[in-house]
Amino acid sequence: MRKFFAETICLDTPGCVCFVFKTVACDLLIKLRMDMTITLLNKMMDVSAERHKVIANNLANANTPGYVRQDIRFRDSLAKAVESRDIEAIESFKPEIYADKTRPFRPDGNNVSSQVELSEMTENQLLYRMTSKAMSLKLQRLKKAVGGAAGG
C-alpha cells in the first residue's frame, strides 16, 4: 500500500513558483530525490558558490604581504563521482581548497593578481548561471510532469 501526503515545494525560479503535491506517492518523491541530474546540478551550484567565496577572499587579500592565492580543486574528483554513477558519492562530494603556488610571487610574497581573479570570477559566474538555468529547466519539466500526473 502506498502512503500519500501533501508537500509544499518552492522552486527557486523568478517569481518563486510554489505548488502543492496533493496525494503524491512517497516513491515518486524518492525518485525525484535520486535524480542524478538534479543532484549533480545542485552540487555544481554549491561548488561554484564556494569558489566565488574563495576568489572574493583572494581579491580581499590582493595587497596582503605573504598571502598565497587559494583555489578549489573539484573537476577530476567530481568527474570520478559522476562516472561511478553513485548518487551518494555526488551528494557527499566536497571540493578541496588548496594554496595555489603556481602563480608568480611579488617581492612582498603575495601571488594574487586582481586581473586574474576578476577573470576567474567572471568564468565562475558563467558556470553558476548555466548550471542554475539547467536546474530551472529540469525543475520546470518535473513540475509539468507532476502537474500532468496529478490532473492539473
PAKE-261528 format. One record per atom (N, C-alpha, C): residue in three letters; x negated, y, z; atom name; residue number from 1. Coordinates in steps of 0.001 Angstrom, whole numbers. Layout:
% residues N
REC	r	X	Y	Z	a	k
REC	ALA	X	Y	Z	CA	NUM
...
% end
This chain:
% residues 152
REC	r	X	Y	Z	a	k
REC	MET	-845	-1179	0	N	1
REC	MET	0	0	0	CA	1
REC	MET	-891	1243	0	C	1
REC	ARG	-576	2209	-841	N	2
REC	ARG	-1346	3441	-936	CA	2
REC	ARG	-854	4452	79	C	2
REC	LYS	-1795	5215	623	N	3
REC	LYS	-1445	6298	1532	CA	3
REC	LYS	-1341	7583	732	C	3
REC	PHE	-314	8363	984	N	4
REC	PHE	-116	9624	294	CA	4
REC	PHE	-159	10766	1299	C	4
REC	PHE	-638	11918	844	N	5
REC	PHE	-716	13084	1714	CA	5
REC	PHE	-792	14331	863	C	5
REC	ALA	-641	15487	1497	N	6
REC	ALA	-776	16770	804	CA	6
REC	ALA	-2115	17380	1196	C	6
REC	GLU	-2812	17940	239	N	7
REC	GLU	-4129	18527	459	CA	7
REC	GLU	-4196	19807	-351	C	7
REC	THR	-4586	20920	272	N	8
REC	THR	-4752	22177	-452	CA	8
REC	THR	-6189	22273	-925	C	8
REC	ILE	-6374	22560	-2198	N	9
REC	ILE	-7696	22687	-2795	CA	9
REC	ILE	-7795	24077	-3402	C	9
REC	CYS	-8895	24764	-3174	N	10
REC	CYS	-9119	26078	-3764	CA	10
REC	CYS	-10288	25982	-4717	C	10
REC	LEU	-10061	26274	-5985	N	11
REC	LEU	-11121	26241	-6982	CA	11
REC	LEU	-11823	27580	-7006	C	11
REC	ASP	-13132	27566	-6981	N	12
REC	ASP	-13917	28793	-6971	CA	12
REC	ASP	-14036	29328	-8394	C	12
REC	THR	-12934	29847	-8889	N	13
REC	THR	-12879	30430	-10225	CA	13
REC	THR	-12370	31851	-10076	C	13
REC	PRO	-12524	32694	-11108	N	14
REC	PRO	-11996	34054	-10997	CA	14
REC	PRO	-10523	34030	-10591	C	14
REC	GLY	-10197	34748	-9547	N	15
REC	GLY	-8826	34763	-9059	CA	15
REC	GLY	-8546	33653	-8066	C	15
REC	CYS	-9480	32772	-7818	N	16
REC	CYS	-9350	31641	-6887	CA	16
REC	CYS	-8007	30947	-7034	C	16
REC	VAL	-7917	30088	-8005	N	17
REC	VAL	-6683	29360	-8289	CA	17
REC	VAL	-6500	28266	-7259	C	17
REC	CYS	-5429	28368	-6493	N	18
REC	CYS	-5152	27356	-5475	CA	18
REC	CYS	-3951	26531	-5898	C	18
REC	PHE	-4002	25246	-5576	N	19
REC	PHE	-2855	24404	-5849	CA	19
REC	PHE	-2786	23315	-4793	C	19
REC	VAL	-1647	22696	-4686	N	20
REC	VAL	-1431	21672	-3673	CA	20
REC	VAL	-1210	20340	-4369	C	20
REC	PHE	-1957	19347	-3916	N	21
REC	PHE	-1697	17984	-4359	CA	21
REC	PHE	-535	17483	-3511	C	21
REC	LYS	562	17183	-4130	N	22
REC	LYS	1687	16629	-3387	CA	22
REC	LYS	1728	15141	-3673	C	22
REC	THR	1732	14379	-2614	N	23
REC	THR	1744	12931	-2690	CA	23
REC	THR	687	12389	-3656	C	23
REC	VAL	-551	12830	-3456	N	24
REC	VAL	-1662	12343	-4257	CA	24
REC	VAL	-2272	11144	-3541	C	24
REC	ALA	-2530	10098	-4277	N	25
REC	ALA	-3076	8886	-3676	CA	25
REC	ALA	-4503	9120	-3194	C	25
REC	CYS	-4834	8509	-2066	N	26
REC	CYS	-6183	8642	-1499	CA	26
REC	CYS	-7245	8178	-2494	C	26
REC	ASP	-6988	7122	-3239	N	27
REC	ASP	-8004	6609	-4153	CA	27
REC	ASP	-8321	7607	-5264	C	27
REC	LEU	-7366	8467	-5651	N	28
REC	LEU	-7635	9488	-6658	CA	28
REC	LEU	-8644	10490	-6127	C	28
REC	LEU	-8469	10922	-4867	N	29
REC	LEU	-9419	11866	-4286	CA	29
REC	LEU	-10793	11237	-4097	C	29
REC	ILE	-10835	9968	-3808	N	30
REC	ILE	-12116	9282	-3698	CA	30
REC	ILE	-12813	9280	-5049	C	30
REC	LYS	-12075	9038	-6125	N	31
REC	LYS	-12668	9057	-7459	CA	31
REC	LYS	-13183	10446	-7817	C	31
REC	LEU	-12440	11498	-7428	N	32
REC	LEU	-12895	12857	-7700	CA	32
REC	LEU	-14193	13145	-6956	C	32
REC	ARG	-14285	12717	-5713	N	33
REC	ARG	-15486	12933	-4921	CA	33
REC	ARG	-16673	12199	-5534	C	33
REC	MET	-16429	11051	-6106	N	34
REC	MET	-17509	10234	-6624	CA	34
REC	MET	-17856	10572	-8072	C	34
REC	ASP	-17304	11628	-8616	N	35
REC	ASP	-17604	12028	-9979	CA	35
REC	ASP	-19051	12503	-10048	C	35
REC	MET	-19864	11825	-10843	N	36
REC	MET	-21292	12121	-10949	CA	36
REC	MET	-21532	13545	-11452	C	36
REC	THR	-20733	14009	-12399	N	37
REC	THR	-20926	15341	-12969	CA	37
REC	THR	-20707	16422	-11924	C	37
REC	ILE	-19631	16311	-11180	N	38
REC	ILE	-19344	17311	-10149	CA	38
REC	ILE	-20447	17316	-9098	C	38
REC	THR	-20880	16144	-8699	N	39
REC	THR	-21941	16036	-7696	CA	39
REC	THR	-23227	16679	-8197	C	39
REC	LEU	-23590	16393	-9439	N	40
REC	LEU	-24817	16949	-9998	CA	40
REC	LEU	-24718	18461	-10162	C	40
REC	LEU	-23602	18959	-10680	N	41
REC	LEU	-23430	20404	-10843	CA	41
REC	LEU	-23472	21115	-9494	C	41
REC	ASN	-22839	20520	-8496	N	42
REC	ASN	-22858	21097	-7154	CA	42
REC	ASN	-24288	21159	-6626	C	42
REC	LYS	-25046	20096	-6822	N	43
REC	LYS	-26433	20063	-6349	CA	43
REC	LYS	-27286	21090	-7093	C	43
REC	MET	-27067	21226	-8398	N	44
REC	MET	-27821	22211	-9180	CA	44
REC	MET	-27527	23632	-8709	C	44
REC	MET	-26274	23912	-8356	N	45
REC	MET	-25933	25231	-7836	CA	45
REC	MET	-26612	25469	-6485	C	45
REC	ASP	-26666	24431	-5642	N	46
REC	ASP	-27348	24546	-4349	CA	46
REC	ASP	-28839	24821	-4543	C	46
REC	VAL	-29465	24078	-5455	N	47
REC	VAL	-30900	24245	-5711	CA	47
REC	VAL	-31176	25642	-6261	C	47
REC	SER	-30333	26089	-7177	N	48
REC	SER	-30507	27412	-7767	CA	48
REC	SER	-30362	28510	-6707	C	48
REC	ALA	-29409	28359	-5805	N	49
REC	ALA	-29225	29340	-4728	CA	49
REC	ALA	-30443	29341	-3806	C	49
REC	GLU	-30962	28164	-3508	N	50
REC	GLU	-32163	28077	-2661	CA	50
REC	GLU	-33363	28698	-3369	C	50
REC	ARG	-33501	28449	-4660	N	51
REC	ARG	-34631	29023	-5412	CA	51
REC	ARG	-34528	30547	-5449	C	51
REC	HIS	-33316	31065	-5540	N	52
REC	HIS	-33117	32517	-5514	CA	52
REC	HIS	-33671	33102	-4213	C	52
REC	LYS	-33398	32439	-3080	N	53
REC	LYS	-33908	32902	-1787	CA	53
REC	LYS	-35438	32896	-1766	C	53
REC	VAL	-36032	31844	-2328	N	54
REC	VAL	-37492	31738	-2341	CA	54
REC	VAL	-38096	32851	-3197	C	54
REC	ILE	-37511	33087	-4366	N	55
REC	ILE	-38015	34145	-5256	CA	55
REC	ILE	-37848	35517	-4596	C	55
REC	ALA	-36702	35750	-3962	N	56
REC	ALA	-36474	37022	-3263	CA	56
REC	ALA	-37495	37212	-2142	C	56
REC	ASN	-37830	36132	-1447	N	57
REC	ASN	-38842	36194	-398	CA	57
REC	ASN	-40212	36537	-987	C	57
REC	ASN	-40528	35968	-2150	N	58
REC	ASN	-41786	36303	-2826	CA	58
REC	ASN	-41834	37795	-3156	C	58
REC	LEU	-40741	38312	-3694	N	59
REC	LEU	-40689	39739	-4037	CA	59
REC	LEU	-40841	40616	-2794	C	59
REC	ALA	-40216	40203	-1712	N	60
REC	ALA	-40304	40974	-465	CA	60
REC	ALA	-41734	40991	83	C	60
REC	ASN	-42510	39980	-251	N	61
REC	ASN	-43887	39877	241	CA	61
REC	ASN	-44920	40185	-829	C	61
REC	ALA	-44514	40840	-1894	N	62
REC	ALA	-45427	41129	-3007	CA	62
REC	ALA	-46630	41959	-2579	C	62
REC	ASN	-46500	42741	-1540	N	63
REC	ASN	-47608	43589	-1076	CA	63
REC	ASN	-48158	43157	280	C	63
REC	THR	-47809	41964	714	N	64
REC	THR	-48298	41459	1995	CA	64
REC	THR	-49644	40773	1788	C	64
REC	PRO	-50710	41303	2368	N	65
REC	PRO	-52028	40684	2197	CA	65
REC	PRO	-52033	39228	2677	C	65
REC	GLY	-52618	38362	1871	N	66
REC	GLY	-52747	36955	2226	CA	66
REC	GLY	-51521	36102	1954	C	66
REC	TYR	-50425	36713	1490	N	67
REC	TYR	-49219	35935	1221	CA	67
REC	TYR	-49425	35085	-30	C	67
REC	VAL	-49069	33810	71	N	68
REC	VAL	-49164	32893	-1056	CA	68
REC	VAL	-47753	32641	-1586	C	68
REC	ARG	-47595	32841	-2868	N	69
REC	ARG	-46315	32656	-3549	CA	69
REC	ARG	-45766	31259	-3277	C	69
REC	GLN	-44442	31182	-3098	N	70
REC	GLN	-43771	29894	-2919	CA	70
REC	GLN	-42852	29627	-4096	C	70
REC	ASP	-42581	28357	-4314	N	71
REC	ASP	-41632	27963	-5353	CA	71
REC	ASP	-40960	26669	-4913	C	71
REC	ILE	-40014	26222	-5714	N	72
REC	ILE	-39284	24993	-5415	CA	72
REC	ILE	-39593	23963	-6490	C	72
REC	ARG	-39900	22762	-6050	N	73
REC	ARG	-40144	21634	-6943	CA	73
REC	ARG	-38895	20747	-6875	C	73
REC	PHE	-38209	20571	-8008	N	74
REC	PHE	-36993	19771	-7968	CA	74
REC	PHE	-36726	18985	-9245	C	74
REC	ARG	-37244	19402	-10376	N	75
REC	ARG	-36848	18812	-11653	CA	75
REC	ARG	-37116	17307	-11736	C	75
REC	ASP	-38338	16884	-11444	N	76
REC	ASP	-38679	15463	-11565	CA	76
REC	ASP	-37910	14610	-10565	C	76
REC	SER	-37852	15058	-9312	N	77
REC	SER	-37167	14281	-8272	CA	77
REC	SER	-35672	14182	-8530	C	77
REC	LEU	-35075	15281	-8955	N	78
REC	LEU	-33645	15259	-9241	CA	78
REC	LEU	-33363	14405	-10472	C	78
REC	ALA	-34242	14467	-11471	N	79
REC	ALA	-34076	13630	-12666	CA	79
REC	ALA	-34103	12149	-12289	C	79
REC	LYS	-34994	11762	-11372	N	80
REC	LYS	-35051	10363	-10916	CA	80
REC	LYS	-33766	9961	-10208	C	80
REC	ALA	-33232	10870	-9391	N	81
REC	ALA	-31978	10581	-8688	CA	81
REC	ALA	-30839	10392	-9680	C	81
REC	VAL	-30812	11213	-10724	N	82
REC	VAL	-29763	11108	-11741	CA	82
REC	VAL	-29925	9807	-12531	C	82
REC	GLU	-31161	9494	-12906	N	83
REC	GLU	-31415	8252	-13664	CA	83
REC	GLU	-31018	7013	-12883	C	83
REC	SER	-31107	7079	-11572	N	84
REC	SER	-30738	5933	-10737	CA	84
REC	SER	-29227	5697	-10733	C	84
REC	ARG	-28468	6704	-11149	N	85
REC	ARG	-27000	6654	-11158	CA	85
REC	ARG	-26431	6396	-9760	C	85
REC	ASP	-27214	6776	-8744	N	86
REC	ASP	-26806	6613	-7355	CA	86
REC	ASP	-26309	7956	-6847	C	86
REC	ILE	-24989	8069	-6681	N	87
REC	ILE	-24397	9338	-6287	CA	87
REC	ILE	-24899	9785	-4909	C	87
REC	GLU	-25177	8824	-4031	N	88
REC	GLU	-25707	9152	-2706	CA	88
REC	GLU	-27094	9777	-2811	C	88
REC	ALA	-27907	9309	-3761	N	89
REC	ALA	-29249	9875	-3953	CA	89
REC	ALA	-29160	11325	-4413	C	89
REC	ILE	-28182	11625	-5254	N	90
REC	ILE	-27990	13001	-5723	CA	90
REC	ILE	-27488	13874	-4577	C	90
REC	GLU	-26503	13380	-3843	N	91
REC	GLU	-25943	14152	-2737	CA	91
REC	GLU	-26978	14459	-1663	C	91
REC	SER	-27885	13521	-1402	N	92
REC	SER	-28863	13709	-331	CA	92
REC	SER	-30157	14368	-814	C	92
REC	PHE	-30254	14663	-2106	N	93
REC	PHE	-31468	15255	-2660	CA	93
REC	PHE	-31771	16596	-2007	C	93
REC	LYS	-33028	16802	-1629	N	94
REC	LYS	-33491	18068	-1072	CA	94
REC	LYS	-34689	18540	-1890	C	94
REC	PRO	-34639	19756	-2422	N	95
REC	PRO	-35788	20274	-3168	CA	95
REC	PRO	-36952	20557	-2222	C	95
REC	GLU	-38152	20522	-2780	N	96
REC	GLU	-39359	20750	-1988	CA	96
REC	GLU	-39861	22175	-2203	C	96
REC	ILE	-40000	22917	-1110	N	97
REC	ILE	-40602	24256	-1179	CA	97
REC	ILE	-42098	24083	-956	C	97
REC	TYR	-42885	24662	-1851	N	98
REC	TYR	-44332	24499	-1752	CA	98
REC	TYR	-45044	25822	-2029	C	98
REC	ALA	-46281	25906	-1549	N	99
REC	ALA	-47127	27082	-1796	CA	99
REC	ALA	-47735	26927	-3187	C	99
REC	ASP	-47448	27872	-4061	N	100
REC	ASP	-47934	27830	-5438	CA	100
REC	ASP	-49276	28549	-5524	C	100
REC	LYS	-50338	27770	-5565	N	101
REC	LYS	-51685	28346	-5629	CA	101
REC	LYS	-52225	28355	-7057	C	101
REC	THR	-51350	28132	-8042	N	102
REC	THR	-51791	28112	-9440	CA	102
REC	THR	-51880	29506	-10039	C	102
REC	ARG	-51217	30468	-9446	N	103
REC	ARG	-51256	31851	-9945	CA	103
REC	ARG	-52529	32538	-9458	C	103
REC	PRO	-53046	33493	-10245	N	104
REC	PRO	-54273	34190	-9831	CA	104
REC	PRO	-54053	35026	-8573	C	104
REC	PHE	-55053	35027	-7720	N	105
REC	PHE	-55009	35792	-6473	CA	105
REC	PHE	-55642	37161	-6673	C	105
REC	ARG	-55063	38173	-6021	N	106
REC	ARG	-55649	39516	-5988	CA	106
REC	ARG	-56719	39560	-4905	C	106
REC	PRO	-57500	40614	-4866	N	107
REC	PRO	-58530	40728	-3821	CA	107
REC	PRO	-57973	40671	-2391	C	107
REC	ASP	-56693	41052	-2200	N	108
REC	ASP	-56115	41017	-851	CA	108
REC	ASP	-55604	39624	-463	C	108
REC	GLY	-55788	38638	-1350	N	109
REC	GLY	-55377	37264	-1050	CA	109
REC	GLY	-53934	36951	-1392	C	109
REC	ASN	-53233	37860	-2030	N	110
REC	ASN	-51838	37679	-2423	CA	110
REC	ASN	-51806	37266	-3894	C	110
REC	ASN	-50919	36338	-4254	N	111
REC	ASN	-50826	35921	-5654	CA	111
REC	ASN	-49432	36130	-6249	C	111
REC	VAL	-48669	37067	-5678	N	112
REC	VAL	-47327	37360	-6200	CA	112
REC	VAL	-47422	38448	-7258	C	112
REC	SER	-46817	38171	-8410	N	113
REC	SER	-46676	39170	-9465	CA	113
REC	SER	-45194	39515	-9557	C	113
REC	SER	-44853	40758	-9308	N	114
REC	SER	-43443	41163	-9366	CA	114
REC	SER	-42833	40872	-10721	C	114
REC	GLN	-43615	41069	-11786	N	115
REC	GLN	-43101	40799	-13137	CA	115
REC	GLN	-42759	39326	-13309	C	115
REC	VAL	-43635	38454	-12838	N	116
REC	VAL	-43383	37011	-12931	CA	116
REC	VAL	-42158	36639	-12102	C	116
REC	GLU	-42053	37169	-10898	N	117
REC	GLU	-40927	36843	-10017	CA	117
REC	GLU	-39602	37304	-10619	C	117
REC	LEU	-39587	38511	-11187	N	118
REC	LEU	-38350	39006	-11812	CA	118
REC	LEU	-37966	38148	-13009	C	118
REC	SER	-38953	37704	-13760	N	119
REC	SER	-38685	36806	-14888	CA	119
REC	SER	-38133	35466	-14393	C	119
REC	GLU	-38737	34925	-13339	N	120
REC	GLU	-38256	33667	-12745	CA	120
REC	GLU	-36837	33830	-12197	C	120
REC	MET	-36563	34987	-11595	N	121
REC	MET	-35236	35233	-11043	CA	121
REC	MET	-34187	35298	-12160	C	121
REC	THR	-34532	35924	-13266	N	122
REC	THR	-33609	36005	-14401	CA	122
REC	THR	-33313	34614	-14946	C	122
REC	GLU	-34355	33809	-15108	N	123
REC	GLU	-34172	32430	-15581	CA	123
REC	GLU	-33297	31642	-14615	C	123
REC	ASN	-33540	31819	-13319	N	124
REC	ASN	-32767	31118	-12295	CA	124
REC	ASN	-31300	31557	-12304	C	124
REC	GLN	-31058	32850	-12503	N	125
REC	GLN	-29681	33343	-12578	CA	125
REC	GLN	-28946	32740	-13771	C	125
REC	LEU	-29638	32604	-14890	N	126
REC	LEU	-29025	31982	-16071	CA	126
REC	LEU	-28664	30529	-15788	C	126
REC	LEU	-29564	29811	-15119	N	127
REC	LEU	-29286	28421	-14747	CA	127
REC	LEU	-28056	28349	-13850	C	127
REC	TYR	-27971	29244	-12865	N	128
REC	TYR	-26827	29245	-11951	CA	128
REC	TYR	-25529	29537	-12704	C	128
REC	ARG	-25564	30534	-13572	N	129
REC	ARG	-24352	30899	-14338	CA	129
REC	ARG	-23899	29768	-15241	C	129
REC	MET	-24845	29123	-15925	N	130
REC	MET	-24479	28000	-16804	CA	130
REC	MET	-23885	26852	-15990	C	130
REC	THR	-24501	26558	-14865	N	131
REC	THR	-24019	25471	-14017	CA	131
REC	THR	-22651	25815	-13441	C	131
REC	SER	-22478	27046	-13017	N	132
REC	SER	-21202	27491	-12480	CA	132
REC	SER	-20094	27404	-13530	C	132
REC	LYS	-20405	27809	-14749	N	133
REC	LYS	-19425	27737	-15842	CA	133
REC	LYS	-19063	26289	-16143	C	133
REC	ALA	-20064	25409	-16176	N	134
REC	ALA	-19799	23991	-16423	CA	134
REC	ALA	-18918	23408	-15313	C	134
REC	MET	-19183	23800	-14060	N	135
REC	MET	-18372	23329	-12939	CA	135
REC	MET	-16940	23834	-13070	C	135
REC	SER	-16785	25089	-13436	N	136
REC	SER	-15456	25669	-13608	CA	136
REC	SER	-14662	24920	-14682	C	136
REC	LEU	-15314	24634	-15803	N	137
REC	LEU	-14643	23902	-16882	CA	137
REC	LEU	-14258	22492	-16446	C	137
REC	LYS	-15143	21823	-15725	N	138
REC	LYS	-14870	20472	-15236	CA	138
REC	LYS	-13683	20487	-14280	C	138
REC	LEU	-13643	21452	-13378	N	139
REC	LEU	-12545	21531	-12419	CA	139
REC	LEU	-11229	21915	-13089	C	139
REC	GLN	-11302	22742	-14140	N	140
REC	GLN	-10086	23070	-14884	CA	140
REC	GLN	-9500	21816	-15535	C	140
REC	ARG	-10386	20975	-16093	N	141
REC	ARG	-9916	19720	-16696	CA	141
REC	ARG	-9297	18807	-15649	C	141
REC	LEU	-9912	18715	-14482	N	142
REC	LEU	-9357	17888	-13414	CA	142
REC	LEU	-8029	18430	-12928	C	142
REC	LYS	-7936	19748	-12791	N	143
REC	LYS	-6693	20362	-12358	CA	143
REC	LYS	-5578	20053	-13359	C	143
REC	LYS	-5902	20142	-14634	N	144
REC	LYS	-4915	19849	-15689	CA	144
REC	LYS	-4502	18392	-15635	C	144
REC	ALA	-5469	17497	-15428	N	145
REC	ALA	-5160	16066	-15362	CA	145
REC	ALA	-4290	15749	-14153	C	145
REC	VAL	-4611	16334	-13002	N	146
REC	VAL	-3820	16083	-11795	CA	146
REC	VAL	-2447	16726	-11926	C	146
REC	GLY	-2389	17919	-12500	N	147
REC	GLY	-1096	18589	-12723	CA	147
REC	GLY	-209	17773	-13642	C	147
REC	GLY	-815	17198	-14680	N	148
REC	GLY	-68	16359	-15615	CA	148
REC	GLY	408	15082	-14968	C	148
REC	ALA	-436	14509	-14090	N	149
REC	ALA	-92	13256	-13417	CA	149
REC	ALA	993	13472	-12377	C	149
REC	ALA	1004	14687	-11777	N	150
REC	ALA	1972	14991	-10718	CA	150
REC	ALA	3279	15536	-11306	C	150
REC	GLY	3313	15687	-12622	N	151
REC	GLY	4534	16164	-13252	CA	151
REC	GLY	4616	17664	-13331	C	151
REC	GLY	3497	18387	-13139	N	152
REC	GLY	3561	19848	-13145	CA	152
REC	GLY	2392	20363	-13818	C	152
% end
